[in-house]
Amino acid sequence: MFYVSPVWVTLVTDDKSIMMNMNVYIASPRGFCAGVDRAIQIVEMALVKYGAPVYVRHEIVHNKFVVEGLRRRGAIFVDELDEVPDDMPVVFSAHGVPKSVPEEARRRKMLYVDATCPLVSKVHREAERHEKSGAEIIMIGHEGHAEVVGTMGQVGEGRITLVETPQDVEKLTLDKSANVAYITQTTLSLDDTADIIAALKVKFPHIRDPKKEDICYATTNRQGAVKALAEKAEVVLVIGAPNSSNSRRLVEVANREGCKSMLIQRAVDIDWAWLSGVENVGISAGASAPEVLVEEVIEAFRGRYNVNLESVMTVEENVQFKLPAILLKED
């Protein structure tokens, strides 16, 4: 018989005895974090409350499947606020926006809902406090990433210096005794930031740390789960978008642990030839990848192998963030 899905067709035999065995280890936790779940809920609630269309500045989260699903329901994604009519509701993405964006929305008397992840907002407040104290602010992050652009836009132009590597730290010309503080993009690899933070502390012995680790709990937990997968699997597949920083970091974490890894968006992206001879596969998903895509990948494996499925849990998550009051109050 044939197994048919919306995105691929796989020949499946009823005689499982001629199919190869495959141990498939599923990372837990994986997929949606509380900030992503909240952001998607915000768009969905805005569509119900205000009706379509609802504009969204930038992708609400970095996942094509999620964005296309919301687009079908009436969300319109734009790059800048000037693409949004004054009388239309607009949602700001989970990655955060420069302070100038809500200021412009208020000036135009627009109805806007801020879906910035609360953990990103925490970093925003840190940057503001450092600016008020007169500190030189150093941000560890990736140039051009939406979260970095939003965070750097919380303070005056030129007040934050971005570093991406320990080599960037060495090039800094600030005085060693200067009032210096650092902040971090929330979706980075803990291992990568450790090297940069160590370099900062050597160069600036009195540098101020964040009061609480900037890298979000979900990033930390998913990287820890991938490390556990790498102990069992020969290959780790990470489900996520190419523009998802946290998803790309999961691939890097697996590689660093000595395990081959590949980023895929859907089951159709699996390179089956690459898995030739492999008997143990790990599967994880970035914080913006929905569980339905994990299930899709598992079913693709079941169409080709006798699958022994095992969950690899490293920590339980029970974090929830409050929704904006503007969406909860009755009109």
N, C-alpha and C positions, 0 to 999 in steps of 0.2 A: 504494500500500500504506500501511498504518498502522504507525507505530512506537509501541509501547506500553511504558511504564515503570511502576514501582510508584507513581509520584507524579504523572505527567502523561501526557497523550495529545497527540501532535503529528502533524499531517498532513504526510507526507513524499512528495514526488513522485520518481519514477524519472528524470524529465527534469531533470537538474541545470542545464541551460542556462537555465531560466526562474527559477532561484533567484539571489538577490543574493549578491555576494561579501562576505566578512567576514574581515578580518585579526584573528586572535585571538592576543594576546601573553600568555604565561603567565609569571608571576613565579617566579624561582628565586633564593633559597629562598622557600618558602611553607609554610603548614600546620604540622603537628606540630613542636614543638621537643623537645629532649632531655628537658626537665622534664616535659612533658605525656606524652610517650611512656613515660617511666618511671612516672608516676603511674597510667596506664591498665594497664601491665604489672603493677603492684603489686596492683591490684584483681583482675585476671585470675588472677594467681598465688595470691592469697589464696582465691579461689573454688575453685581446684583443690586447694590444700593443706588448707583447713579445711572445704570444702563449703559449699553455700548453706544459709542466707543469710549474707552478709557485709554488715555495716552500713558505711556511708560517711557521715562527718559533712560535710555540704554537698556540692554537686556536685563530683565529683572534678576536673573541668575544666569550664569554661563552654562547653559545647556539648550541645545537646539530643539530637542524633543519637547522640553517644557515650554520654551518660547513659542514654538509653532502651535502647541495645544492652546495656549492663552490667546494667540493671534486668531485662531479659529473661533474663539468665544467673543472676540470683539476688542481685544487689546491692540493698540497701535504703538509700535516701538519706534522711537525717534532718537536721534543723536543729541539734539540740543533743544532747549526750552523754546527757542524762537520758532520751532516747527509746530508748536501746540497753540491752537486758538485760545483766546482769553477765556472763553466761556466753557471750556472742556476740562474735566478733572484730569490730573496728572499724578502719576506715582513715581517716586524716585527709587532707583534700584537698591538692592541689598548692599552693594559695594560702597555706598555713600557718595555724596556729591560735595563739591566745593561750596563754601558758605555763600558765595555769590549767587548760587542757583536758587535757594529758597528766598533770598533777598529780592531777586528779580521777580519771583512768583508773587511775593507779597506786594511788590510795587505795582504789578499788573492786576492785583486783586484776584488771583487765580485760586481755584480750589485744588490744593495739593495734599498728598499723603506721603509721608516719608517712610519708606520701607528699609532704611539703613539698618543693618544688623546691629543690635545693641552692643556687641563686642567691638565692632568697628567704631561706633559712637564713643565708646570708652577711650579709644585711642585718640579720637578727635578732641575730647576734653583734656587729655594729657597734653596734647600739642598746645592747646590754648593756655593751660596753666604754665607750661614752660615758657611760652612767649611772654606772659605777664611777669614772670620772674626774671626776664632778661637773659634766659639761657640760650646758648647756641644749640639748636636742635638738629640731631642727626637721625635720619630715618633709614632703617634697613628694609629694602624692598626692591621691586622690579620696576624700572622706569616705564611709564606709560600705562601700567595696570590701573584699572578704574579705581581701585581702592586707594592706591598711592596718590593718584591725581586728586581724589576727594580729600584725603588727609592733608596733603600739602596745601590745599586750598582753604584750610581752616584758619591759617595764619597769614601774616603779610608776605608778599612775594619776596623770595630770597631768604626767609627765616628758617627754612628747613633745607638741609643738605642731604641728598640721597646717596646711599652707598649700597652696592650690590655684592661686593666681594671684599675679602681682607686686603686685597691690593688697593682698592678704592680708599680704604682707611689710611693706608700708608701715605696716600697722596694729599690727605687733609693738611691744611696749613694753620689750623687753629693752635693757639698757645696751650701748652700742656696744663697750665694752671687755670685755663678759662672755665667759665661756668658752662658746662656741657651736659646735655642729657640726650638719651636716645629713645626712640620708639620703633615699633616693628610692624610691618604688614602682617595681618593676622593669619594668612594662608601659607606661610613659608615652612620649609623643613626645619625642624628643631636642630638637626645635625648641622645644616648649613649656617643657621644663625649663630650657633655656638661658636664657630670659628670666627665669625665677624665680631661678635660681642667680645670674645677673648682679645682680638686685635684692638678693639676700641679701649678696653680696660688697660692694655699695655701702653697705648699712646696717651690716654687720658685717665690717669689713676683715680681721679675724683669724679668721673662721669657718673651721672645719676641713672639708676635702673628704673624701669617702670615699677609702680607700687605692686602690680600684679602682672604676671606674664602676659605679654600682648598676644602671642600666638594662641588662637582660640582652642578651647577644649576639644572641639570636633576634629580640628586638624591634628592635634596631638594624639587623640584616640585612634583616628583612622591610620595614622602612620604607625602607631604601635601594633595595630591589628595586622597591617601588611608585613611588619617585621616577623610576626608570629607565623603568617602564611609562608614566608620565605624559608622558614625552618622545615616546612613539610613539603613544599611544592618545588618543582623544577622550573615552572613558569608561572608568573602572576599576570593575569589580565586585569587592567584597571578600566572600568567603564566611566567615561567622562569626556568632556569637550576639549579640543585642543587649546582653547583660550581659557580653560579653567586652571588657575594656578595651583589649587590644592590637589587637583587630579594629576597634574604633571609631577608634582612633588611625590605623590605615591609611587609613580613609576621609578623615580630617582631613588626613593627609599628602598624599593625592592632590589634594584640594581646594585645599590651600595651593600646590600646584604648578601650579594653573590648570586642573586636569582634573576634570570632573564625576565623582562617585563615589557608589556606593550600596552599602549593606550588605545582603546576602541570606543566608538560612540554607540554602536549597535551590534547585534549578533552578526549582521551581514559583513561587518568589518573583520571578523576573525580570520586569520591566515591559518587555515587548517594544515597546510604543508609545513608551516613553521612548528606545528605541534607534533609532527611525525616522530614517533618513538617516545614521546612524553607519556608518562603514566600518572603524574601527579600535577594537577593544575590548581592554582589559587585564583579566586575571583574577589575583587573588591570594587567599590564605586566611590567616586569623588562626592563631596558634600552637596553638589548640585545635581546629582544623577538620581532619578526616581527609581524606586524598587522594581517597577514594571520592566525596566531595562535589564535588571539583574535576572529576573525570572525569564526573560526572553533569551538571555545567554545560556542559562541553565538548560532550557528546553532545546536549544540548538545542540548542546553537548549530548543530551539524551537521544537526539535523533541520529547520533553517530557512534555513540559508545554505550556500553553497559556502565552506567554512572553509579558510583558510590559517593553519596553526598554527605559532607560533614561540615558542621559549623565550627569555626575557630573563634571563640569569644575571649576577648581580653578585658573588657570593661562594659558595664551596663550604663546606658545614658537615659536620663529622665529630665533633661533640661527643657523648659518651655519659656517662651518670651511673651509678654503681654502684647496684645494688638492695640493699634492706635485708637484712642478714645473717639476720634471723629467718625470711625466706622461702626462703633458700637452704640453710639447714642441714637435714639429715635428722632426722626425729623418732626 
